[in-house]
């Protein structure tokens, strides 16, 4: 199994450009998440989708939008990229049946540089 | 609200020896879960071990074990017989039983010396 996959692996954007980060999981998980990781910090939750058809804001949602396209796919969109959004972005998924006790499984990350 | 504090930005250990990484947390949840994740240079986040707060017994996973002190809100990770492949950034995290949000500490960079 591939687990959680993310594309692209690396992207350079200019300020004001838009892009979509793609995430897919093949574990039949209900819940999916987007995190960002900045230097010297742990991961911070941007948005999550508890189940297909629902999305909710996390800790740092400003400047981002998400789409839960289907059960497998959860995309993150930057409409107008800013240098402050330079970061490493991680997608994760979990079974979504029992809340806190679940283990989240992470993708390999997307490194985004906004100039 | 949840917070996680890792007071050791960096640690080093000799190969085959034992090292303990510290983590303290705070949460308003009565039911919560604790995790240690490993992030090697590849940047992939890999689950090392997890602990249910309602369980008194400390979790173990091969060479990895935790010392969970609920009253002190402490959740340290012990790595025995350290191997070169253990070198990575280690993150402590917590999640409430009623929500989906994982809260991470800032991480501890572990170096394993041959």
Interface residues (C-beta under 8 A of the other chain):
Chain A: X31 X33 X40 X41 X42 X43 X44 X45 X48 X50 X56 X58 X59 X88 X90 X92 X94 X99 X100 X101 X103 X104 X105 X106 X107 X108 X109 X111
Chain B: X4 X29 X31 X32 X33 X35 X37 X42 X43 X44 X45 X46 X47 X50 X52 X91 X93 X95 X96 X97 X98 X99 X100 X101 X102 X103 X104 X105 X106 X107
